[in-house]
């Protein structure tokens, strides 16, 4: 089965070709600019539903087949009129522009959804603390949240310790001190309350991309929830 990206590229090539072929019998009865607008709509549809390569292929395909089928001399990759040259170039340039706009829009939408997920995780932990969920249960919840958030291979909470094994440390500003994200000794994230150490999350990064600063700051906020859960007024469940 073809992937979505490959389908987008295939559609980007075939859809403008199909449209211009359909318009061939009528090409003497409408302005070329009308056909160009229709082709731009095809490019917009492919770019919105597919990806950047698909949109680019659609833009090039639209320009090429517009030239071949709808400008004189027909069925040749030659254009005699300056106006047709301008229209062909505009089809290509506008197609590329709308592709970039569509890609940017999808990225913004994905970023907004990701941020909403981060906030939901923090709010869920805060509600659990407010509802009186046991500290041990909350720690289990936060360990799972950190694993998913940062793409960790493993994550373990250790009570009342820090620095053992000399791992790198994720600081409150989202920076990693004493090593790198992929350091072999793992990374510790301290859980503190009012400056008092409660324990640490010892994290082993998994394969893949290094988390963004935004993700790391969310991880720090989750560790703060653990610190609150383990504070003296919130005893650990036995």
Helices and strands as residue ranges (DSSP letters): H 4-23, G 24-26, H 32-49, H 52-70, H 82-130, H 135-150, E 152-159, E 168-170, E 176-177, E 187-193, E 196-205, H 213-229
